[in-house]
Amino acid sequence: MKYKYIEITKEKDFFGDIWYLIKNNKSGKRLGTIDYEERWKQWVFMPGRGCIFSWDCLRDIIDFIKNHITEE
C-alpha cells in the first residue's frame, strides 16, 4: 500500500511468517517493519535505527495496522 511518504509491502520470511516492510517513497530507505508480537498478541511497529517520523507518517502506519492487516 502506498501512502504520501511511505510504502508498506507484505513480505514472508523463510518459515512463511508474514511481516510488512515500510520504506520511504522518495529514497527507498527501509524505515521499519510491522510484525506480529506473539507475547502481546497484536501487530506492532518496529522503527529502524535512526529513523524519525512526522505525525502524518505515524498516522499512515496506524491506519495500515488498523485497517489493512488481516489475520491469515
C-alpha positions as CSV (number, residue, x, y, z in Angstrom):
1,M,0.0,0.0,0.0
2,K,1.4,3.4,-0.9
3,Y,0.8,6.5,1.2
4,K,2.1,10.0,0.7
5,Y,5.6,9.4,2.2
6,I,5.8,5.7,2.8
7,E,5.1,2.4,1.1
8,I,4.2,-0.8,3.0
9,T,4.7,-4.1,1.4
10,K,3.8,-7.6,2.6
11,E,6.7,-9.9,3.0
12,K,7.3,-13.5,4.1
13,D,10.3,-14.9,5.9
14,F,12.0,-18.3,5.3
15,F,9.5,-20.0,7.6
16,G,6.4,-18.5,5.8
17,D,5.7,-16.0,8.6
18,I,4.2,-12.7,7.3
19,W,5.6,-9.3,8.1
20,Y,5.4,-5.8,6.5
21,L,8.3,-3.7,5.3
22,I,8.0,0.1,5.5
23,K,10.1,2.1,3.0
24,N,10.4,5.8,2.2
25,N,8.8,6.6,-1.2
26,K,11.5,9.1,-2.2
27,S,14.7,7.3,-1.1
28,G,13.6,3.7,-0.9
29,K,15.2,3.6,2.5
30,R,14.0,0.9,4.9
31,L,12.2,2.7,7.8
32,G,11.0,-0.2,9.9
33,T,8.7,-3.2,9.9
34,I,5.3,-4.2,11.2
35,D,5.4,-7.6,12.8
36,Y,3.1,-9.8,14.9
37,E,4.2,-9.8,18.5
38,E,3.2,-13.1,20.0
39,R,3.7,-12.0,23.6
40,W,1.3,-9.1,23.1
41,K,-0.9,-10.9,20.6
42,Q,-1.0,-7.9,18.3
43,W,0.7,-6.3,15.4
44,V,3.4,-3.8,16.3
45,F,5.5,-1.2,14.5
46,M,9.3,-1.5,14.9
47,P,11.2,1.5,13.6
48,G,14.6,1.2,12.1
49,R,17.6,2.6,13.8
50,G,18.0,6.4,13.5
51,C,14.6,6.8,11.8
52,I,12.4,9.7,12.7
53,F,8.7,10.1,11.8
54,S,6.3,13.0,11.4
55,W,2.8,12.7,12.8
56,D,1.3,12.1,9.4
57,C,3.7,9.2,8.7
58,L,2.8,7.7,12.1
59,R,-0.9,8.2,11.2
60,D,-0.5,6.2,8.0
61,I,1.3,3.4,9.8
62,I,-1.6,3.2,12.4
63,D,-4.1,3.3,9.5
64,F,-2.4,0.4,7.9
65,I,-2.2,-1.7,11.1
66,K,-5.8,-0.9,12.0
67,N,-7.5,-1.2,8.6
68,H,-5.3,-3.3,6.2
69,I,-3.8,-6.2,8.1
70,T,-6.0,-9.2,8.1
71,E,-5.3,-12.3,10.3
72,E,-4.0,-15.0,8.0
